Amino acid sequence: MQDLYLQAIEVLLTKIIVPTLFSPVQVGPYMLANRIVMAPMTRNRAGPGNAPTEMNATYYAQRASGGLIVTEGSQISPQGLGYPGTPGIHSEEQIAGWRLVTDAVHARGGCIFLQLWHVGRISHPTLQPDGALPVAPTAIRPDGKLWTGAGMLPFETPRALETDEIPDLVESFRIAAANALASGFDGVEIHAANGYLLDQFLRDKTNLRPDRYGGSIENRARLVIEVTEAVATVWGADRVGIRFSPTHPFNDMGDSNPAATFGYTVSRLAPLGLAYLHIVEPASTDPILAGPRPDARYFRPRWRGPLIANRAYDRERGNALLAEGAADLISFAALYLANPDLPQRLRHDGPFNLPDRKTFYGGGEAGYTDYPAL
């Protein structure tokens, strides 16, 4: 009788208690202390050989009070490199460098996932092995220029991946996932957002392939599903997250019906039991040519596992979305960059350090590890 009474109390509490940014939450095998996530942010401060250093370890350890840290994107192979000074996860030196980071974060009680990254066409021959062309689903040159070691240079037309190259690409993701495990991470996030390779395969502006990886939504989603399944063989699905940005035009991206494209992809991934789905929600200026607005509310009925929402949230808006049940966690980018103790500041509703955009990319400790805590 007492057991039944306790169960009834637990059910009642789940209906009464409204989650906030400061409520614990289960993500995969981990009970996170709060629902505040540090979003992945490229900082271009890796050391020689694109390996993390003690300075990077300090940066992440300073921010370990969040429920979850997702690292900056880390290229899975030399071919995946798109910017100077970004860390990789394909060499012994990089594995050792990331071990400095994970040890420092764990020493402060934090939980940290590595973001697995291949930039695809958002690169340049000056950054590629042997000066090769960057690769992409289709040989379409993105508009704009890219920062390289030789300064700002126009993008070049990429080389379309051959169908028989794709299994090796999937294997590169699997090996990188194994390297992340050896580095001491708690899990990994697959970067399928922001106009990089997996996103390029998903969206129909950049994928005009005639083979089984192009054309229909089902075909365009195939690579993302294969990569996710391969990474899950290393980690178990419940320690693998994935990030999408369905309408973000960054890196000259677009899709004729993003809700359909990403709704289908999420429906295929949902049965795998992944750790979480991380959605960069549409901005008011994002072009949506057809279909509903693919925000957290759109994905909620399609994804019953943990869902992370990202779109310049503050304390009030984040708590409102959590209370509504449209998301389970909220990720913060620039606000977390400038406020290493962001959970404490959010709890007190400020004050907040202002991000210094001049120091976002590259450099040393200034604008990186020198933001003060309360």
C-alpha positions as CSV (number, residue, x, y, z in Angstrom):
1,M,0.0,0.0,0.0
2,Q,2.8,2.4,0.9
3,D,4.5,1.8,-2.5
4,L,1.3,2.6,-4.3
5,Y,0.9,5.8,-2.2
6,L,4.5,6.9,-3.1
7,Q,3.9,6.2,-6.8
8,A,0.8,8.3,-6.7
9,I,2.7,11.1,-5.1
10,E,5.4,10.9,-7.8
11,V,2.8,11.1,-10.6
12,L,1.1,14.1,-8.9
13,L,4.4,15.9,-8.5
14,T,5.3,15.5,-12.2
15,K,2.0,17.1,-13.0
16,I,2.4,20.0,-10.5
17,I,6.1,20.8,-10.7
18,V,6.8,23.1,-13.7
19,P,10.3,22.7,-15.0
20,T,12.6,25.7,-15.1
21,L,16.2,26.3,-16.3
22,F,17.3,25.2,-12.9
23,S,15.5,21.9,-12.7
24,P,17.4,18.7,-13.1
25,V,16.8,16.6,-16.2
26,Q,17.7,13.2,-17.5
27,V,19.6,13.1,-20.8
28,G,20.6,9.6,-21.8
29,P,22.3,8.0,-18.8
30,Y,23.1,11.3,-17.2
31,M,21.0,13.3,-14.6
32,L,22.0,16.8,-15.4
33,A,22.0,19.4,-12.6
34,N,20.1,22.0,-14.7
35,R,18.6,22.5,-18.2
36,I,21.2,25.1,-19.2
37,V,23.3,24.0,-22.2
38,M,26.5,25.6,-23.5
39,A,26.0,25.7,-27.3
40,P,28.8,24.8,-29.6
41,M,30.8,27.9,-30.6
42,T,33.8,28.0,-32.9
43,R,36.6,30.0,-31.2
44,N,39.6,29.3,-33.4
45,R,42.0,28.9,-30.5
46,A,43.4,25.4,-30.9
47,G,47.1,24.9,-30.7
48,P,49.6,23.4,-33.1
49,G,48.3,20.5,-35.1
50,N,44.7,21.7,-34.3
51,A,45.0,20.2,-30.9
52,P,43.4,21.6,-27.8
53,T,45.7,23.1,-25.1
54,E,45.6,24.0,-21.4
55,M,44.0,27.3,-22.3
56,N,41.1,25.5,-24.0
57,A,40.8,23.3,-20.9
58,T,40.5,26.4,-18.7
59,Y,37.8,27.9,-20.9
60,Y,35.6,24.9,-20.8
61,A,36.2,24.2,-17.1
62,Q,35.1,27.8,-16.3
63,R,31.7,26.9,-17.8
64,A,31.2,23.5,-16.2
65,S,28.3,24.6,-14.0
66,G,25.9,24.3,-16.9
67,G,23.9,21.1,-17.2
68,L,25.7,20.2,-20.4
69,I,28.6,21.6,-22.5
70,V,28.7,20.9,-26.2
71,T,32.1,21.7,-27.5
72,E,33.0,23.7,-30.6
73,G,32.8,21.7,-33.8
74,S,35.8,19.4,-34.2
75,Q,36.7,18.1,-37.6
76,I,36.6,14.4,-38.1
77,S,39.4,14.3,-40.6
78,P,41.9,16.7,-42.3
79,Q,39.4,16.9,-45.2
80,G,36.8,18.2,-42.7
81,L,38.8,21.4,-41.9
82,G,37.3,24.7,-42.8
83,Y,38.9,27.4,-40.7
84,P,42.4,28.0,-39.1
85,G,42.7,27.1,-35.5
86,T,39.8,24.8,-35.1
87,P,40.3,21.6,-33.1
88,G,40.1,18.2,-34.7
89,I,39.5,14.7,-33.4
90,H,41.5,12.6,-35.8
91,S,45.1,12.5,-34.4
92,E,46.8,11.3,-31.3
93,E,47.8,14.8,-30.4
94,Q,44.2,16.0,-30.6
95,I,42.9,13.1,-28.5
96,A,45.5,14.0,-25.8
97,G,44.5,17.7,-26.1
98,W,40.8,16.9,-25.6
99,R,41.7,14.8,-22.6
100,L,43.0,17.9,-20.9
101,V,39.6,19.5,-21.5
102,T,37.5,16.6,-20.3
103,D,39.6,16.1,-17.2
104,A,39.3,19.7,-16.3
105,V,35.5,19.8,-16.9
106,H,34.9,16.5,-14.9
107,A,37.0,17.8,-12.0
108,R,34.4,20.6,-11.7
109,G,31.5,18.1,-11.9
110,G,30.5,19.0,-15.5
111,C,29.1,16.9,-18.4
112,I,30.6,17.5,-21.8
113,F,29.8,16.2,-25.3
114,L,32.1,16.7,-28.4
115,Q,30.6,18.0,-31.6
116,L,31.6,16.0,-34.6
117,W,32.1,18.2,-37.7
118,H,32.8,18.1,-41.4
119,V,32.6,21.4,-43.2
120,G,32.1,20.1,-46.7
121,R,32.2,22.9,-49.3
122,I,32.8,25.6,-46.6
123,S,36.6,25.3,-47.0
124,H,39.3,26.2,-49.4
125,P,42.2,24.4,-51.1
126,T,44.6,26.3,-48.9
127,L,43.1,24.4,-46.0
128,Q,42.8,21.0,-47.6
129,P,45.4,18.2,-47.8
130,D,47.6,18.6,-50.8
131,G,45.6,21.6,-51.9
132,A,42.6,19.5,-53.0
133,L,39.2,21.0,-53.6
134,P,36.7,20.8,-50.8
135,V,34.0,18.2,-51.1
136,A,30.2,18.5,-51.2
137,P,27.1,16.6,-52.3
138,T,27.0,18.6,-55.5
139,A,29.6,20.9,-57.2
140,I,27.9,24.2,-56.3
141,R,30.1,27.1,-55.2
142,P,28.7,29.0,-52.2
143,D,28.5,32.7,-52.4
144,G,31.0,34.8,-50.3
145,K,34.5,34.5,-49.0
146,L,36.2,32.4,-46.3
147,W,38.8,33.3,-43.7
148,T,42.0,31.2,-44.4
149,G,45.5,31.4,-43.3
150,A,46.1,33.5,-46.4
151,G,43.4,36.0,-45.5
152,M,39.9,36.3,-46.9
153,L,39.5,34.3,-50.1
154,P,36.5,33.6,-52.4
155,F,35.0,30.2,-52.1
156,E,35.9,27.8,-54.9
157,T,33.6,25.3,-56.6
158,P,33.8,22.1,-54.6
159,R,34.2,18.5,-55.9
160,A,31.0,16.4,-55.7
161,L,31.6,13.2,-53.6
162,E,31.4,10.0,-55.6
163,T,28.9,7.5,-54.4
164,D,31.6,5.0,-53.6
165,E,33.4,7.5,-51.4
166,I,30.5,7.8,-49.0
167,P,31.1,4.6,-47.0
168,D,34.6,5.9,-46.1
169,L,33.0,9.2,-45.1
170,V,30.7,7.4,-42.7
171,E,33.6,5.4,-41.4
172,S,35.5,8.7,-40.7
173,F,32.6,9.8,-38.4
174,R,32.7,6.4,-36.6
175,I,36.5,6.6,-36.1
176,A,36.2,10.2,-34.8
177,A,33.4,9.1,-32.4
178,A,35.8,6.4,-31.1
179,N,38.5,9.0,-30.7
180,A,36.1,11.1,-28.7
181,L,35.4,8.2,-26.4
182,A,39.2,7.8,-25.9
183,S,39.4,11.5,-25.0
184,G,37.1,11.0,-22.1
185,F,33.9,12.7,-23.3
186,D,30.5,11.9,-21.9
187,G,29.0,11.7,-25.4
188,V,29.0,13.3,-28.9
189,E,26.8,15.6,-30.9
190,I,26.6,15.2,-34.7
191,H,26.8,18.5,-36.4
192,A,24.1,18.5,-39.1
193,A,23.5,22.3,-39.1
194,N,24.7,25.7,-40.2
195,G,25.5,24.8,-43.8
196,Y,28.2,22.2,-43.3
197,L,28.5,18.8,-45.0
198,L,25.6,16.9,-43.5
199,D,23.3,19.9,-43.8
200,Q,24.4,20.3,-47.4
201,F,23.2,16.7,-48.1
202,L,19.9,17.4,-46.3
203,R,18.8,20.6,-48.0
204,D,17.7,20.7,-51.7
205,K,19.5,24.0,-52.5
206,T,22.9,22.2,-52.1
207,N,22.0,18.6,-53.0
208,L,21.2,17.9,-56.6
209,R,22.7,14.4,-56.7
210,P,21.2,11.8,-59.1
211,D,22.1,8.8,-56.9
212,R,20.6,7.3,-53.8
213,Y,21.8,10.2,-51.7
214,G,20.0,12.9,-53.6
215,G,16.6,13.9,-55.0
216,S,13.8,12.8,-52.7
217,I,13.8,13.8,-49.0
218,E,14.3,10.1,-48.2
219,N,17.5,10.0,-50.2
220,R,18.8,13.4,-48.9
221,A,18.3,12.2,-45.3
222,R,20.1,8.9,-46.0
223,L,23.7,10.1,-45.1
224,V,22.6,11.7,-41.8
225,I,20.9,8.5,-40.8
226,E,23.8,6.3,-41.8
227,V,26.3,8.6,-39.9
228,T,24.1,8.6,-36.8
229,E,23.7,4.8,-36.8
230,A,27.5,4.4,-37.2
231,V,28.3,6.8,-34.4
232,A,25.8,5.0,-32.1
233,T,27.7,1.7,-32.6
234,V,30.5,3.4,-30.7
235,W,28.7,5.2,-28.0
236,G,25.2,3.7,-27.7
237,A,22.4,5.8,-29.1
238,D,21.6,7.3,-25.7
239,R,24.9,9.2,-25.6
240,V,24.6,10.6,-29.1
241,G,22.9,13.9,-29.9
242,I,22.3,15.7,-33.2
243,R,21.9,19.3,-34.2
244,F,19.8,20.8,-37.0
245,S,19.2,24.4,-38.2
246,P,16.3,23.8,-40.7
247,T,15.9,27.4,-41.9
248,H,19.3,29.1,-41.2
249,P,20.6,30.7,-44.4
250,F,24.2,30.9,-43.1
251,N,26.8,29.6,-45.6
252,D,24.4,30.2,-48.6
253,M,21.9,27.5,-47.5
254,G,18.2,27.0,-48.3
255,D,15.5,24.4,-48.7
256,S,12.2,24.5,-50.5
257,N,10.3,23.0,-47.6
258,P,12.4,22.8,-44.4
259,A,9.5,21.5,-42.3
260,A,9.0,18.5,-44.6
261,T,12.8,17.8,-45.0
262,F,13.6,18.0,-41.3
263,G,10.3,16.6,-40.1
264,Y,11.0,13.4,-42.1
265,T,14.6,13.2,-40.9
266,V,13.7,13.6,-37.3
267,S,10.9,11.0,-37.6
268,R,13.5,8.5,-38.9
269,L,15.9,9.3,-36.1
270,A,13.4,9.3,-33.3
271,P,13.1,5.4,-32.9
272,L,16.9,5.2,-32.4
273,G,16.6,6.6,-28.8
274,L,19.2,9.3,-29.1
275,A,20.4,11.4,-26.2
276,Y,18.7,14.6,-27.6
277,L,17.7,16.6,-30.6
278,H,19.2,20.1,-30.7
279,I,17.3,22.6,-32.9
280,V,18.4,26.0,-34.0
281,E,15.0,27.6,-34.3
282,P,14.1,30.0,-37.2
283,A,14.9,33.6,-36.9
284,S,12.3,36.2,-38.0
285,T,14.4,36.9,-41.1
286,D,15.0,33.2,-42.2
287,P,13.3,32.4,-45.5
288,I,10.6,29.8,-45.3
289,L,9.3,29.2,-48.8
290,A,6.7,26.5,-47.9
291,G,5.4,24.5,-45.0
292,P,5.0,25.4,-41.3
293,R,7.6,27.1,-39.2
294,P,10.0,24.3,-38.0
295,D,10.6,25.5,-34.4
296,A,10.7,23.5,-31.2
297,R,6.9,23.4,-31.1
298,Y,6.9,21.8,-34.5
299,F,9.3,19.1,-33.5
300,R,7.9,18.3,-30.1
301,P,5.2,15.8,-31.3
302,R,7.8,14.2,-33.6
303,W,10.4,13.8,-30.9
304,R,9.5,12.5,-27.4
305,G,13.1,12.4,-26.1
306,P,15.0,15.4,-24.8
307,L,14.8,18.4,-27.0
308,I,17.2,21.4,-26.8
309,A,16.0,24.7,-28.2
310,N,18.4,27.4,-29.4
311,R,17.5,31.0,-30.5
312,A,18.9,33.8,-28.4
313,Y,16.9,32.8,-25.3
314,D,17.0,34.7,-22.0
315,R,15.8,33.6,-18.6
316,E,12.1,34.6,-19.1
317,R,11.7,33.1,-22.6
318,G,13.6,30.0,-21.8
319,N,11.5,29.3,-18.7
320,A,8.3,29.9,-20.6
321,L,9.3,27.4,-23.3
322,L,10.2,24.8,-20.7
323,A,7.0,25.3,-18.8
324,E,5.0,24.9,-22.0
325,G,6.8,21.5,-22.6
326,A,7.9,22.5,-26.1
327,A,11.6,21.9,-25.1
328,D,13.5,20.2,-22.3
329,L,16.7,22.2,-22.3
330,I,17.8,25.6,-23.6
331,S,21.2,26.2,-25.2
332,F,23.0,29.6,-24.9
333,A,25.8,30.8,-27.2
334,A,27.2,34.3,-26.9
335,L,25.7,34.8,-23.5
336,Y,27.6,31.8,-22.2
337,L,30.7,32.8,-24.0
338,A,30.8,36.1,-22.0
339,N,29.5,34.7,-18.7
340,P,31.4,31.6,-17.5
341,D,29.1,31.3,-14.5
342,L,25.9,31.7,-16.6
343,P,23.7,29.4,-14.5
344,Q,24.4,31.5,-11.4
345,R,23.7,34.8,-13.3
346,L,20.5,33.4,-14.8
347,R,19.3,32.4,-11.4
348,H,19.8,36.0,-10.1
349,D,18.6,37.4,-13.5
350,G,22.0,39.1,-14.0
351,P,24.1,41.2,-14.1
352,F,25.6,39.9,-17.4
353,N,28.9,40.5,-19.0
354,L,28.6,41.8,-22.6
355,P,30.2,39.7,-25.3
356,D,33.2,41.3,-27.0
357,R,32.6,40.3,-30.7
358,K,36.1,41.5,-31.7
359,T,37.6,38.6,-29.7
360,F,35.2,35.9,-30.8
361,Y,37.5,34.2,-33.3
362,G,41.2,33.6,-32.8
363,G,43.6,35.2,-30.3
364,G,44.6,34.3,-26.8
365,E,43.1,34.6,-23.4
366,A,41.5,38.1,-24.0
367,G,37.8,37.6,-24.6
368,Y,38.2,33.9,-24.0
369,T,39.2,33.0,-20.4
370,D,39.2,36.5,-18.9
371,Y,35.5,37.2,-18.6
372,P,34.9,37.6,-14.8
373,A,32.6,35.5,-12.7
374,L,30.2,37.1,-10.2
